Amino acid sequence: MPHGYPLLYALPYSPWSEKARWALDHHRIAYEEIEHLLFVGDIRLRLLLKKPTGRVTVPLLDDHGVFFTDSLDIARHADEIGSGSRLFPAGREAEVEAWNRKSEATMSALRAQMVLGLADDPRAARAAIPPAVPEALRPLLVPIAQRVMGQFAAKYRMRDDADKHAATAEEGLESLRAALAGGKKHLIGDALSYADITMAIVLQGVSPVDARFMPTGPGGREGWSRPELAARYPDLIAWRDELYTKHRRPTRGPAADARIAVG
Ligand SMILES: N[C@@H](CCC(=O)N[C@@H](CS)C(=O)NCC(=O)O)C(=O)O
């Protein structure tokens, strides 16, 4: 589209989409957000990108016909065109990228554990069905929910290293803790960088941030919480909460979680 704002295709509850949104918002870049829908939304992305096969994901930024197909690229683009302080400090880009790789690995492991849990355990799948669905329909929806999660697991090859997800998640959280030792507020220097953003968002899969900042997806707060990890890493959750309070504006009312349905 030649006029208007850049378009951000995003899943409201996805940590990957939140990384891109945060970078754009930090730089006070105006954009229009278009909600991605699981699976059906892929068709729209394929048409846009002229990519009939292979994996398509959100976030995707369409800045007047120039496409940015990865959250890191969107954040870099925001740094180039935006008006906020730099999220990729000069000379420290490699460190930011290393933290982003750590974030990807940790978030993917946490997501895989959650999705495989829903795909393989009918009770978990039943609990993830939105409260608004009438009781009588629930048993019918359980196998459908499990099949959808199974397809999602296949898209991201989550079963390939199923036995490693727990260790990968723990390793990511431990590195974050080590880097923040001594009460440090930032991973690089003493200002907010994309390293902070990318690692703060990992905690969405441990203990979701206040719903005023972003909603939780299928399964709600309970489905996205990992009480055993949250109990082990309260320092990291407190660090994430402080970053949000200082650097991110609430966009939604306190009861917003309740309005989000599956997909
Ligand atoms: N490396 C990509 C990964 C994005 C990614 O994994 N996105 C998932 C977030 S849950 C997605 O698009 N899910 C929706 C779908 O697969 O339909 C990025 O950082 O943008």
PDBQT file of the ligand as one rigid body, heavy atoms in Angstrom, charges set to zero:
ROOT
HETATM    1  N1  LIG A 301      12.290 -15.845  14.032  1.00  0.00    +0.000 N 
HETATM    2  C1  LIG A 301      10.915 -15.433  13.891  1.00  0.00    +0.000 C 
HETATM    3  C2  LIG A 301      10.023 -16.406  14.633  1.00  0.00    +0.000 C 
HETATM    4  C3  LIG A 301       8.603 -15.977  14.663  1.00  0.00    +0.000 C 
HETATM    5  C4  LIG A 301       7.669 -17.016  15.233  1.00  0.00    +0.000 C 
HETATM    6  O1  LIG A 301       8.069 -18.115  15.688  1.00  0.00    +0.000 OA
HETATM    7  N2  LIG A 301       6.375 -16.662  15.197  1.00  0.00    +0.000 N 
HETATM    8  C5  LIG A 301       5.345 -17.517  15.684  1.00  0.00    +0.000 C 
HETATM    9  C6  LIG A 301       4.889 -16.960  16.980  1.00  0.00    +0.000 C 
HETATM   10  S1  LIG A 301       3.877 -18.046  17.951  1.00  0.00    +0.000 SA
HETATM   11  C7  LIG A 301       4.190 -17.530  14.686  1.00  0.00    +0.000 C 
HETATM   12  O2  LIG A 301       4.238 -16.900  13.650  1.00  0.00    +0.000 OA
HETATM   13  N3  LIG A 301       3.126 -18.242  15.001  1.00  0.00    +0.000 N 
HETATM   14  C8  LIG A 301       1.958 -18.228  14.206  1.00  0.00    +0.000 C 
HETATM   15  C9  LIG A 301       1.918 -19.255  13.163  1.00  0.00    +0.000 C 
HETATM   16  O3  LIG A 301       2.872 -20.060  13.045  1.00  0.00    +0.000 OA
HETATM   17  O4  LIG A 301       0.889 -19.292  12.453  1.00  0.00    +0.000 OA
HETATM   18  C10 LIG A 301      10.796 -14.007  14.430  1.00  0.00    +0.000 C 
HETATM   19  O5  LIG A 301      11.503 -13.690  15.396  1.00  0.00    +0.000 OA
HETATM   20  O6  LIG A 301      10.019 -13.206  13.894  1.00  0.00    +0.000 OA
ENDROOT
TORSDOF 0
